[in-house]
């Protein structure tokens, strides 16, 4: 328990609380951006796993909300 308190105090002194607060703000911004809303819609239509695969593979343009064609 004392080791945990020591580590937590060190992280707190390094600004962990401020970092977590900023991360929460950024998460909210990205979820409510046009791209975030398009990802949500795509997840509802095709399933979350499919949307994540498209995101990770770069096969979907979240800005225009359509699959990326190979003829570019």
Backbone as CSV, one residue per row, in Angstrom:
resi,resn,N_x,N_y,N_z,CA_x,CA_y,CA_z,C_x,C_y,C_z
1,UNK,0.827,-1.183,0.000,0.000,0.000,0.000,0.878,1.256,0.000
2,UNK,1.932,1.255,0.763,2.794,2.440,0.821,3.471,2.684,-0.534
3,UNK,3.847,1.590,-1.223,4.473,1.725,-2.541,3.482,2.339,-3.530
4,UNK,2.246,1.885,-3.471,1.208,2.429,-4.346,1.006,3.913,-4.070
5,UNK,0.958,4.303,-2.819,0.804,5.716,-2.473,1.972,6.532,-3.008
6,UNK,3.164,5.983,-2.919,4.355,6.686,-3.401,4.305,6.871,-4.916
7,UNK,3.951,5.825,-5.634,3.868,5.902,-7.096,2.770,6.881,-7.508
8,UNK,1.614,6.790,-6.860,0.521,7.707,-7.185,0.920,9.159,-6.938
9,UNK,1.627,9.415,-5.850,2.070,10.774,-5.547,3.034,11.281,-6.612
10,UNK,3.943,10.424,-7.056,4.904,10.814,-8.095,4.176,11.136,-9.400
11,UNK,3.206,10.310,-9.777,2.443,10.563,-11.001,1.623,11.840,-10.891
12,UNK,1.045,12.060,-9.728,0.270,13.271,-9.504,1.158,14.506,-9.654
13,UNK,2.349,14.446,-9.105,3.279,15.565,-9.203,3.748,15.816,-10.628
14,UNK,3.735,14.783,-11.470,4.151,14.924,-12.862,3.021,15.459,-13.736
15,UNK,1.841,15.660,-13.173,0.754,16.246,-13.946,-0.231,15.245,-14.502
16,UNK,-0.360,14.085,-13.895,-1.266,13.065,-14.399,-2.703,13.565,-14.445
17,UNK,-3.126,14.289,-13.410,-4.510,14.744,-13.368,-4.815,15.688,-14.529
18,UNK,-3.903,16.589,-14.817,-4.096,17.507,-15.942,-4.108,16.779,-17.266
19,UNK,-3.239,15.785,-17.395,-3.188,14.989,-18.621,-4.486,14.233,-18.829
20,UNK,-5.014,13.642,-17.776,-6.282,12.912,-17.890,-7.427,13.850,-18.252
21,UNK,-7.429,15.056,-17.707,-8.485,16.007,-18.017,-8.434,16.404,-19.494
22,UNK,-7.236,16.680,-20.001,-7.101,17.044,-21.412,-7.495,15.876,-22.307
23,UNK,-7.118,14.661,-21.927,-7.487,13.476,-22.711,-9.002,13.329,-22.787
24,UNK,-9.697,13.623,-21.705,-11.159,13.547,-21.695,-11.762,14.579,-22.643
25,UNK,-11.207,15.786,-22.634,-11.691,16.837,-23.541,-11.460,16.432,-24.990
26,UNK,-10.256,15.952,-25.316,-9.954,15.530,-26.684,-10.842,14.376,-27.117
27,UNK,-11.113,13.431,-26.225,-11.986,12.307,-26.546,-13.376,12.813,-26.905
28,UNK,-13.886,13.761,-26.142,-15.201,14.330,-26.435,-15.236,15.054,-27.762
29,UNK,-14.163,15.782,-28.072,-14.101,16.505,-29.346,-14.112,15.526,-30.515
30,UNK,-13.293,14.471,-30.437,-13.216,13.530,-31.560,-14.503,12.740,-31.734
31,UNK,-15.193,12.433,-30.657,-16.448,11.698,-30.773,-17.548,12.527,-31.417
32,UNK,-17.462,13.841,-31.297,-18.505,14.705,-31.823,-18.099,15.445,-33.091
33,UNK,-16.971,15.060,-33.660,-16.543,15.623,-34.941,-17.326,14.922,-36.053
34,UNK,-17.349,15.486,-37.260,-18.023,14.804,-38.365,-17.485,13.384,-38.592
35,UNK,-16.166,13.217,-38.472,-15.573,11.891,-38.670,-16.021,10.933,-37.576
36,UNK,-16.072,11.417,-36.328,-16.517,10.579,-35.220,-17.964,10.158,-35.367
37,UNK,-18.808,11.091,-35.797,-20.224,10.765,-36.016,-20.389,9.786,-37.176
38,UNK,-19.567,9.947,-38.235,-19.617,8.990,-39.354,-19.176,7.604,-38.911
39,UNK,-18.163,7.530,-38.043,-17.725,6.236,-37.515,-18.849,5.586,-36.706
40,UNK,-19.541,6.371,-35.911,-20.655,5.854,-35.111,-21.751,5.300,-36.016
41,UNK,-22.112,6.065,-37.047,-23.151,5.591,-37.987,-22.723,4.301,-38.687
42,UNK,-21.470,4.272,-39.136,-20.955,3.082,-39.837,-20.964,1.870,-38.900
43,UNK,-20.613,2.091,-37.642,-20.628,1.010,-36.654,-22.040,0.477,-36.456
44,UNK,-23.014,1.380,-36.430,-24.404,0.955,-36.263,-24.902,0.188,-37.479
45,UNK,-24.459,0.588,-38.685,-24.910,-0.065,-39.917,-24.222,-1.402,-40.163
46,UNK,-22.880,-1.402,-40.031,-22.092,-2.571,-40.435,-21.584,-3.412,-39.262
47,UNK,-21.713,-2.888,-38.072,-21.159,-3.563,-36.905,-19.844,-2.924,-36.502
48,UNK,-19.604,-2.907,-35.196,-18.436,-2.226,-34.659,-17.134,-2.832,-35.161
49,UNK,-17.042,-4.154,-35.176,-15.806,-4.822,-35.603,-15.467,-4.467,-37.054
50,UNK,-16.465,-4.435,-37.903,-16.246,-4.088,-39.311,-15.741,-2.644,-39.439
51,UNK,-16.361,-1.732,-38.708,-15.952,-0.326,-38.766,-14.524,-0.146,-38.243
52,UNK,-14.176,-0.854,-37.189,-12.813,-0.775,-36.645,-11.815,-1.335,-37.652
53,UNK,-12.159,-2.431,-38.316,-11.274,-2.994,-39.348,-11.051,-1.980,-40.469
54,UNK,-12.120,-1.318,-40.916,-11.987,-0.308,-41.969,-11.111,0.856,-41.502
55,UNK,-11.289,1.251,-40.258,-10.483,2.342,-39.708,-9.013,1.942,-39.661
56,UNK,-8.732,0.756,-39.148,-7.354,0.309,-38.983,-6.662,0.033,-40.310
57,UNK,-7.418,-0.430,-41.299,-6.838,-0.752,-42.604,-6.800,0.456,-43.537
58,UNK,-7.486,1.532,-43.169,-7.498,2.732,-44.003,-8.310,2.563,-45.267
59,UNK,-9.374,1.760,-45.220,-10.182,1.506,-46.415,-11.472,2.310,-46.452
60,UNK,-11.649,3.231,-45.498,-12.865,4.038,-45.450,-12.481,5.479,-45.162
61,UNK,-13.069,6.401,-45.926,-12.817,7.829,-45.730,-13.899,8.376,-44.812
62,UNK,-13.536,8.636,-43.564,-14.513,9.067,-42.561,-14.979,10.494,-42.793
63,UNK,-14.198,11.284,-43.537,-14.587,12.667,-43.817,-15.724,12.710,-44.828
64,UNK,-15.598,11.922,-45.897,-16.637,11.897,-46.932,-17.678,10.805,-46.669
65,UNK,-17.426,9.970,-45.683,-18.338,8.899,-45.282,-18.590,7.893,-46.402
66,UNK,-17.504,7.473,-47.054,-17.616,6.469,-48.113,-16.327,5.654,-48.202
67,UNK,-16.445,4.426,-48.716,-15.238,3.595,-48.859,-14.230,4.250,-49.802
68,UNK,-12.960,3.999,-49.564,-11.893,4.520,-50.422,-11.774,3.581,-51.610
69,UNK,-11.838,4.166,-52.804,-11.690,3.364,-54.020,-10.224,3.166,-54.335
70,UNK,-9.899,2.084,-54.983,-8.516,1.761,-55.322,-8.019,2.509,-56.544
71,UNK,-8.894,3.238,-57.253,-8.519,3.915,-58.510,-7.991,5.322,-58.292
72,UNK,-7.461,5.622,-57.137,-6.947,6.969,-56.881,-5.556,7.138,-57.386
